[in-house]
Amino acid sequence: MKPGDCLLATDSAAVRLCSDPSMNAPERAKPLAASVPALLRIGDGHETSLIGAKFRFDEAYAKSILRFLPATIHIRAGTPSAASLQTILYKLQDEIDVPRLGRELVVDHLVHLALVQAMRGYLTCKEQCPRNGWLGALADRQISAALHAMHEEVTRRWTVAELGAAVGMSRSSFAQRFKALVGIPPLDYLTQWRIYLAGQALRRSGNAVSAVAVEFGYESESAFSTAFKRVMGCSPREFRMGRRRDADANLVPLPAPAALPPRPRLPVRSAVNGHHKAGAPGAE
């Protein structure tokens, strides 16, 4: 690494930083893991200053996203992404050095901004960005536009033909490319994303399960419960009470909207009308 570089490492990566490969590097992972304060300093920084943060993800979907990341993402100094990251990190350094009212809140938001900016840099770097998988789908102009469309109108009863038409593709070509990049058919992805958002609503609101079902486009609580259990591995009520089984192993990673790149501008063709089964949003 050189001055101005940024490094994002996942739990699968063992990182060793030193001025000479022959030197012994002291273990720092355990002190970081055991630290109780929000901020922890190591060393005095007379010659070199490094600033970093550790992220913990509770949601199963976030964990599955991390499995599709490389062990390390290296944002090199001199790139546009590095410049944006450095601005965030300089502000972070200032907040750490000078205690102010609300410091912990500001630091928390700044490190989240740094993570999003690092992911943006990864997606826009031709040398690092994957050509397939969920992250590869975000880099694909048409499939990324389809993801945006589904995220913006998550309760809409989309058909595969409508999604393909919205991004200027035929139904069959769109379905084939979407599955090749994302790993599952478009409407399966839409169902998983819809159920994920419904799960958040169940946890964060006091609304009845039937009300959440209607909010996310289901015409009956039974249809919603069936779809929810198929995706999450437990009923909506069990999920709300925290007795959720760890059922993310076979799920495709679903992105947070903030991680999506800017929506591509595409010519829009007339959408194709489709028919749908009652109680089940979205049908081919």
Order of alpha helices (4+ residues) and beta strands (2+ residues): beta-alpha-alpha-beta-alpha-alpha-alpha-alpha-alpha-alpha-alpha-alpha-alpha-alpha
